[in-house]
Amino acid sequence: MHVVIMGCGRVGSTLARSLEDRNHTVSVIDSNADAFRRLGPSFNGDKITGYGFDQAVLTKAGINRADAFAAVSSGDNSNIIAARVARETFGIQQVVARIYDPGRAEVYQRLGITTVATVKWTADQVLRRILPAGAEPDFRDPSGTIRVDQFPITTPWIGQQTVALQQQAGVRIAWIDRLGEGMLPTRDTVMQEGDLLHIAMREQNAAAAYAVLENGPEADD
């Protein structure tokens, strides 16, 4: 892939080096030429001084052959404008914008621009670690309809098939962390002690689903 990145701060420079380490080509845009020092001497990509919402600057960065564009500067407005230019003017489908205001992030998410709301992400990570299980999901889609939670297997479900848990709790097990490795469950998969389930469910059904997960399978008549 060829990726164009606007912003050479800590996020942009780290992203650029990570992409290059994976053998992708990268062009980095920043209005401050001194920022390129963060890339280090081993960086082989292009460094373009200018503004990432300027079409001439984007063209110089190879936007016409780019597969993706990331706007990760420190300014919400600049990031959104640049993301829209990349998507609407140059037709780039893989566009991500860094947004500090979570309210605005949700709006642009619905317009088809993938956003990373830095402050909200950090706060959510802290919340997940200090609140009881199920209080905050690992992921919630922009519409607030679907959530993904981590659920350590409880004793009543050990030895039970995943299909039974899914049917009774009304959830979908996306994958299981078992002994340090991820695995995709099948109809015949039996849950084991120590399993960590990653479960997708409807937000409105979360309370009922957690009750089933905690209480165990229904007793046979």
KOLMAR-371674 format. One record per residue (C-alpha): residue in one letter; z negated, x negated, y negated; residue number from 1. Coordinates in steps of 0.001 Angstrom, whole numbers, plus 524288, in hexadecimal, padded with zeros to 5 digits. Last residue first. Layout:
# KOLMAR-371674
node marba A | z Z | x X | y Y | vonu NUM
...
//
This chain:
# KOLMAR-371674
node marba D | z 77FD5 | x 88F01 | y 8763C | vonu 221
node marba D | z 78269 | x 880C4 | y 87328 | vonu 220
node marba A | z 77ABC | x 87B6D | y 8678A | vonu 219
node marba E | z 7827D | x 87884 | y 85B63 | vonu 218
node marba P | z 7844D | x 86A3D | y 85895 | vonu 217
node marba G | z 77B23 | x 86254 | y 84FE0 | vonu 216
node marba N | z 771DC | x 865F3 | y 844FA | vonu 215
node marba E | z 775F4 | x 85B84 | y 83B2F | vonu 214
node marba L | z 784A4 | x 85CF1 | y 83C9B | vonu 213
node marba V | z 783AA | x 86BC7 | y 83D42 | vonu 212
node marba A | z 77BA0 | x 86C50 | y 830BE | vonu 211
node marba Y | z 784D2 | x 86281 | y 82A72 | vonu 210
node marba A | z 79062 | x 86B74 | y 82D02 | vonu 209
node marba A | z 7896E | x 8772C | y 8270E | vonu 208
node marba A | z 7864E | x 86F96 | y 81AA9 | vonu 207
node marba A | z 793F9 | x 869B0 | y 819BD | vonu 206
node marba N | z 79BA9 | x 8765B | y 81B53 | vonu 205
node marba Q | z 79F18 | x 87838 | y 80CEC | vonu 204
node marba E | z 7A2F3 | x 869F3 | y 80BBD | vonu 203
node marba R | z 7AC9C | x 86B18 | y 816E2 | vonu 202
node marba M | z 7AB01 | x 8607C | y 820FC | vonu 201
node marba A | z 7AF66 | x 852CB | y 8248E | vonu 200
node marba I | z 7A642 | x 84A98 | y 82CF2 | vonu 199
node marba H | z 7A4C6 | x 83BF5 | y 82E53 | vonu 198
node marba L | z 79BAC | x 83A64 | y 839F4 | vonu 197
node marba L | z 792CB | x 82EB0 | y 83BD5 | vonu 196
node marba D | z 78FFF | x 82C92 | y 84A42 | vonu 195
node marba G | z 7832B | x 825CA | y 84D90 | vonu 194
node marba E | z 78095 | x 82D8A | y 859EB | vonu 193
node marba Q | z 78D49 | x 83248 | y 85FBC | vonu 192
node marba M | z 79696 | x 83D97 | y 85D65 | vonu 191
node marba V | z 79FF2 | x 84147 | y 8684F | vonu 190
node marba T | z 7AE8E | x 840B5 | y 865B1 | vonu 189
node marba D | z 7B68C | x 849BA | y 86E77 | vonu 188
node marba R | z 7BD8E | x 8514A | y 863D0 | vonu 187
node marba T | z 7C0D9 | x 84472 | y 85D3D | vonu 186
node marba P | z 7B926 | x 83CE2 | y 8531A | vonu 185
node marba L | z 7BF3F | x 83253 | y 84A89 | vonu 184
node marba M | z 7B799 | x 825A6 | y 84B12 | vonu 183
node marba G | z 7B20D | x 81C66 | y 84100 | vonu 182
node marba E | z 7AAFD | x 81013 | y 84543 | vonu 181
node marba G | z 79D5E | x 80ABD | y 842CD | vonu 180
node marba L | z 79745 | x 80FF1 | y 84F36 | vonu 179
node marba R | z 79CEC | x 81D7A | y 84CC9 | vonu 178
node marba D | z 7A198 | x 8225A | y 83F8B | vonu 177
node marba I | z 7A7E0 | x 82F89 | y 84255 | vonu 176
node marba W | z 7B3F1 | x 83567 | y 83BFD | vonu 175
node marba A | z 7B8ED | x 84181 | y 83505 | vonu 174
node marba I | z 7AFA4 | x 84AEC | y 83BC8 | vonu 173
node marba R | z 7B3C2 | x 8586E | y 83747 | vonu 172
node marba V | z 7A9A5 | x 862CD | y 833F7 | vonu 171
node marba G | z 7A6A8 | x 870EE | y 8377A | vonu 170
node marba A | z 7993D | x 86D58 | y 83CA9 | vonu 169
node marba Q | z 79AE1 | x 873D3 | y 849FF | vonu 168
node marba Q | z 7A91B | x 87043 | y 84BFE | vonu 167
node marba Q | z 7A811 | x 86262 | y 846FB | vonu 166
node marba L | z 79BB3 | x 85F99 | y 84E91 | vonu 165
node marba A | z 7A197 | x 864C5 | y 85B26 | vonu 164
node marba V | z 7AE06 | x 85CC7 | y 85949 | vonu 163
node marba T | z 7A5E6 | x 85087 | y 8575F | vonu 162
node marba Q | z 7A0B3 | x 851B3 | y 86531 | vonu 161
node marba Q | z 7920F | x 85134 | y 86747 | vonu 160
node marba G | z 78ACA | x 84574 | y 86CDA | vonu 159
node marba I | z 782CF | x 8438B | y 8607C | vonu 158
node marba W | z 7836E | x 85017 | y 85877 | vonu 157
node marba P | z 774FF | x 853C9 | y 8595A | vonu 156
node marba T | z 770E9 | x 845CF | y 855BC | vonu 155
node marba T | z 777A1 | x 8458C | y 8488C | vonu 154
node marba I | z 78428 | x 83E0F | y 845B8 | vonu 153
node marba P | z 7842F | x 8376C | y 8387D | vonu 152
node marba F | z 78C4D | x 83FF8 | y 82F49 | vonu 151
node marba Q | z 7954A | x 83A74 | y 824E7 | vonu 150
node marba D | z 79B73 | x 844F8 | y 81C6F | vonu 149
node marba V | z 7A92D | x 848CF | y 8182E | vonu 148
node marba R | z 7AAD9 | x 8542C | y 80EC0 | vonu 147
node marba I | z 7B534 | x 85E9A | y 80CC5 | vonu 146
node marba T | z 7B5F2 | x 8692F | y 8025E | vonu 145
node marba G | z 7B1D6 | x 8620D | y 7F602 | vonu 144
node marba S | z 7BFB2 | x 862D2 | y 7F097 | vonu 143
node marba P | z 7C019 | x 85420 | y 7EE85 | vonu 142
node marba D | z 7BC79 | x 85159 | y 7FCDE | vonu 141
node marba R | z 7AE6B | x 84D89 | y 7FFBC | vonu 140
node marba F | z 7AB41 | x 840BF | y 80659 | vonu 139
node marba D | z 79F38 | x 83A13 | y 80BDC | vonu 138
node marba P | z 797E0 | x 846DD | y 80A4B | vonu 137
node marba E | z 78B66 | x 8491F | y 8024E | vonu 136
node marba A | z 77FA9 | x 850D9 | y 8070F | vonu 135
node marba G | z 783DC | x 84FD9 | y 81544 | vonu 134
node marba A | z 779F9 | x 84582 | y 818F4 | vonu 133
node marba P | z 76EB0 | x 84508 | y 80F62 | vonu 132
node marba L | z 77102 | x 83EB5 | y 8020F | vonu 131
node marba I | z 76F37 | x 83052 | y 7FEAE | vonu 130
node marba R | z 77B0F | x 82A02 | y 804F1 | vonu 129
node marba R | z 7850E | x 83476 | y 80241 | vonu 128
node marba L | z 78083 | x 8354C | y 7F42A | vonu 127
node marba V | z 782B3 | x 826BD | y 7F202 | vonu 126
node marba Q | z 790C2 | x 82782 | y 7F6D6 | vonu 125
node marba D | z 79302 | x 833A4 | y 7EE9E | vonu 124
node marba A | z 78E56 | x 82CA0 | y 7E25C | vonu 123
node marba T | z 7978F | x 8214F | y 7E4F4 | vonu 122
node marba W | z 7A316 | x 82A4B | y 7E74A | vonu 121
node marba K | z 79FFB | x 83262 | y 7DB35 | vonu 120
node marba V | z 79F6F | x 8265D | y 7D291 | vonu 119
node marba T | z 7AC29 | x 820C7 | y 7D7B6 | vonu 118
node marba A | z 7B478 | x 82D01 | y 7D820 | vonu 117
node marba V | z 7BFFA | x 82891 | y 7E06F | vonu 116
node marba T | z 7CBB8 | x 83137 | y 7DE14 | vonu 115
node marba T | z 7D79B | x 83546 | y 7E5DD | vonu 114
node marba I | z 7E16F | x 83B72 | y 7DCB9 | vonu 113
node marba G | z 7E6AF | x 84825 | y 7E276 | vonu 112
node marba L | z 7E37E | x 85143 | y 7D74E | vonu 111
node marba R | z 7D75F | x 855CF | y 7DEAF | vonu 110
node marba Q | z 7D255 | x 847E1 | y 7DEB2 | vonu 109
node marba Y | z 7D4E5 | x 8477B | y 7D01C | vonu 108
node marba V | z 7CB4D | x 8528A | y 7CDCA | vonu 107
node marba E | z 7C138 | x 84CE8 | y 7D731 | vonu 106
node marba A | z 7C185 | x 83FD1 | y 7D042 | vonu 105
node marba R | z 7BF90 | x 8465B | y 7C31E | vonu 104
node marba G | z 7B289 | x 84BB4 | y 7C76F | vonu 103
node marba P | z 7AEF3 | x 83EED | y 7CE1B | vonu 102
node marba D | z 7B049 | x 8373D | y 7C14B | vonu 101
node marba Y | z 7B196 | x 828D3 | y 7C4E8 | vonu 100
node marba I | z 7BF8C | x 829CE | y 7C9D3 | vonu 99
node marba R | z 7C6E9 | x 81F8F | y 7D1B2 | vonu 98
node marba A | z 7D4BD | x 82438 | y 7D425 | vonu 97
node marba V | z 7DC40 | x 823C5 | y 7E0FA | vonu 96
node marba V | z 7EAE0 | x 825D6 | y 7E2AC | vonu 95
node marba Q | z 7F230 | x 825EB | y 7EFA2 | vonu 94
node marba Q | z 7FDE2 | x 82E96 | y 7EC80 | vonu 93
node marba I | z 804A5 | x 825ED | y 7E281 | vonu 92
node marba G | z 80F6A | x 82DFB | y 7DC12 | vonu 91
node marba F | z 811EB | x 824E6 | y 7D091 | vonu 90
node marba T | z 8100F | x 82EAE | y 7C593 | vonu 89
node marba E | z 806C4 | x 83883 | y 7CBB8 | vonu 88
node marba R | z 7FE99 | x 82FE6 | y 7D4AC | vonu 87
node marba A | z 7FE35 | x 8230C | y 7CD6A | vonu 86
node marba V | z 7FD96 | x 829DC | y 7C03D | vonu 85
node marba R | z 7F2BA | x 832CD | y 7C51C | vonu 84
node marba A | z 7EAC1 | x 82768 | y 7CA3A | vonu 83
node marba A | z 7EC7A | x 81FEA | y 7BD7B | vonu 82
node marba I | z 7E7DC | x 82B86 | y 7B57A | vonu 81
node marba I | z 7DC59 | x 82DB3 | y 7BEA4 | vonu 80
node marba N | z 7D81A | x 81F8B | y 7BE8F | vonu 79
node marba S | z 7D97C | x 81DFE | y 7AFED | vonu 78
node marba N | z 7D172 | x 82A3D | y 7AD72 | vonu 77
node marba D | z 7C6A6 | x 82654 | y 7B6E8 | vonu 76
node marba G | z 7C556 | x 8189D | y 7B152 | vonu 75
node marba S | z 7BF58 | x 80D46 | y 7B8F7 | vonu 74
node marba S | z 7CC07 | x 809EE | y 7C000 | vonu 73
node marba V | z 7CE59 | x 80E1B | y 7CE06 | vonu 72
node marba A | z 7DBC0 | x 8147B | y 7CDEF | vonu 71
node marba A | z 7E165 | x 8125A | y 7DB8A | vonu 70
node marba F | z 7EFDA | x 813D7 | y 7DE94 | vonu 69
node marba A | z 7F681 | x 81496 | y 7EBD9 | vonu 68
node marba D | z 80369 | x 81207 | y 7F2C5 | vonu 67
node marba A | z 80932 | x 80A1C | y 7E7A8 | vonu 66
node marba R | z 817B4 | x 8071D | y 7E67F | vonu 65
node marba N | z 819B2 | x 80D86 | y 7D942 | vonu 64
node marba I | z 80BDF | x 809D1 | y 7D52F | vonu 63
node marba G | z 80F95 | x 7FB88 | y 7D593 | vonu 62
node marba A | z 805B8 | x 7F64B | y 7CBCB | vonu 61
node marba K | z 81076 | x 7F4C2 | y 7C198 | vonu 60
node marba T | z 8137D | x 80337 | y 7C355 | vonu 59
node marba L | z 8053C | x 80692 | y 7C12D | vonu 58
node marba V | z 80520 | x 7FE9B | y 7B4A9 | vonu 57
node marba A | z 8116C | x 80567 | y 7AFC6 | vonu 56
node marba Q | z 80BB2 | x 812A7 | y 7B342 | vonu 55
node marba D | z 7FF3B | x 81021 | y 7AB91 | vonu 54
node marba F | z 7F413 | x 81758 | y 7B282 | vonu 53
node marba G | z 7EF3C | x 80ABD | y 7B8AA | vonu 52
node marba Y | z 7ED27 | x 80406 | y 7ABB0 | vonu 51
node marba G | z 7F0F5 | x 7F5D9 | y 7A9EF | vonu 50
node marba T | z 7EFAB | x 7E856 | y 7AFD4 | vonu 49
node marba I | z 7F675 | x 7E78F | y 7BCFB | vonu 48
node marba K | z 7F143 | x 7DF23 | y 7C7FA | vonu 47
node marba D | z 7FA25 | x 7DE8B | y 7D3EE | vonu 46
node marba G | z 7F4CE | x 7DB59 | y 7E154 | vonu 45
node marba N | z 7F1A3 | x 7CE2B | y 7E758 | vonu 44
node marba F | z 7E2CC | x 7CDFC | y 7E5FB | vonu 43
node marba S | z 7DD48 | x 7C11C | y 7EAE3 | vonu 42
node marba P | z 7D8A8 | x 7BC7F | y 7DD8B | vonu 41
node marba G | z 7CEFA | x 7C7A5 | y 7DBAB | vonu 40
node marba L | z 7D181 | x 7D5F6 | y 7D8C0 | vonu 39
node marba R | z 7C621 | x 7D699 | y 7CF43 | vonu 38
node marba R | z 7CD87 | x 7CD68 | y 7C632 | vonu 37
node marba F | z 7D6F5 | x 7D8A9 | y 7C401 | vonu 36
node marba A | z 7CD50 | x 7DEAF | y 7BA6C | vonu 35
node marba D | z 7D09A | x 7D44D | y 7B04D | vonu 34
node marba A | z 7DDD7 | x 7DADD | y 7AE3D | vonu 33
node marba N | z 7D754 | x 7E6F2 | y 7A893 | vonu 32
node marba S | z 7DFF3 | x 7F311 | y 7A8B7 | vonu 31
node marba D | z 7DFFA | x 7F2D9 | y 7B7A0 | vonu 30
node marba I | z 7EA7B | x 7F50F | y 7C1CF | vonu 29
node marba V | z 7EA06 | x 7EFC7 | y 7CFA6 | vonu 28
node marba S | z 7F5E4 | x 7EEF3 | y 7D882 | vonu 27
node marba V | z 7F396 | x 7EE39 | y 7E72A | vonu 26
node marba T | z 7FB3A | x 7EB1D | y 7F37A | vonu 25
node marba H | z 7F501 | x 7EF05 | y 80062 | vonu 24
node marba N | z 7F14D | x 7E4DA | y 80A94 | vonu 23
node marba R | z 7E3D6 | x 7EA60 | y 80DC9 | vonu 22
node marba D | z 7DD48 | x 7DF75 | y 8061A | vonu 21
node marba E | z 7E5FD | x 7E3AD | y 7FAC7 | vonu 20
node marba L | z 7E04A | x 7F147 | y 7FB5B | vonu 19
node marba S | z 7D25D | x 7EC20 | y 7FB79 | vonu 18
node marba R | z 7D54D | x 7E2E1 | y 7F036 | vonu 17
node marba A | z 7DAA7 | x 7EDF0 | y 7E7E8 | vonu 16
node marba L | z 7CF82 | x 7F72D | y 7EB3A | vonu 15
node marba T | z 7C557 | x 7ED0B | y 7E78C | vonu 14
node marba S | z 7CC6D | x 7EA50 | y 7DAC2 | vonu 13
node marba G | z 7CD84 | x 7F8B9 | y 7D77E | vonu 12
node marba V | z 7BF74 | x 7FC09 | y 7DAC5 | vonu 11
node marba R | z 7B951 | x 7F091 | y 7D3B2 | vonu 10
node marba G | z 7C1FF | x 7F207 | y 7C7D5 | vonu 9
node marba C | z 7D0A0 | x 7EFF6 | y 7C856 | vonu 8
node marba G | z 7D54B | x 7FD79 | y 7C46C | vonu 7
node marba M | z 7E21B | x 80413 | y 7C7FB | vonu 6
node marba I | z 7E624 | x 80111 | y 7D5E8 | vonu 5
node marba V | z 7F408 | x 801A3 | y 7DB01 | vonu 4
node marba V | z 7F5A8 | x 80158 | y 7E9C5 | vonu 3
node marba H | z 8013A | x 7FC88 | y 7F1B4 | vonu 2
node marba M | z 80000 | x 80000 | y 80000 | vonu 1
//
